[in-house]
């Protein structure tokens, strides 16, 4: 299983919002699941935090924004809630 950071637009909430989530993929490259909570930007050192932010920025710039209501998880055949 592989993963990356993606922006997810939470269009199903009363007040729609954007968040960065870890998104996990199955062997076929389809979304398997994602973290329910948006990522928390913390680090044990300033340098570690900066590296983490750089990794997130690289990931989100490589992939289009996901829309929560359109995410279908193949293993269970329904949108993630």
N, C-alpha and C positions, 0 to 999 in steps of 0.2 A: 504494500500500500504506500502511495506517495501522498504528499500534501504540499500546499502552498498557502500564502495569505491572499485573500480576495476581499474586495469591497462587496458587501451585500446591502442592497436597498430594501429596507423593511417596510414594504408597502401595505402589509396587513395590519399594522398597528394603528391605533387611533390617531397618533401623530407620527407620520412616516419619518424615518431617519436612516442614515447611512452608518455602517460600522465595518471594521476590518475583522475578519474571522479566519480561523484556520479551516481550510477546506480539504477533505480527504478524498482520494480517488481509488477506485478498485483497479484490478489488473487490466481492465479494458479501457481505463482512462475516464470512466464516468464518475460523477460525484457520488460518493458512498455516504458521506455525512459531513457535517460541519459543526463547529462549536456554537452552542446556543448563545453564550455570552460573547460580546465583542472583545477583542484582545485588549489587555491591560498593558500599557507601556511602562515597564519597570525594569530595572537592572541592578545588579549588585555594585557596579561601578559606572562612572560616566561613560567610559569607553565601551563597556558591554551594552549599555543602553543605546549609544550611537550606532553600534554595529547592528543591533536589533532593528532600529528604525531604518537603517540603510537596506536591510534584507526585506523588510516589509515594503518599502518604497519600490524596490526592484520588482518584487512579486506583483504588486497592484498595478504597476505600469505595464506589465506584460500581458495582463488578462482583462477582458471586459468586466464591467460591473455585473454582478448577479442580482436578479430580482427575486426576492424571497418567494413570492407566490408562484413563480415559474420553475422553481427548483424541484425536480422530480428525482427521488431517490430510488434507483432501480431495484434494490433488494427488497424494498417494502412497497414500491409502486404508488407512493403518495408523496405529496409535498411535505417537507420537514416542518414541524411545528415546535 
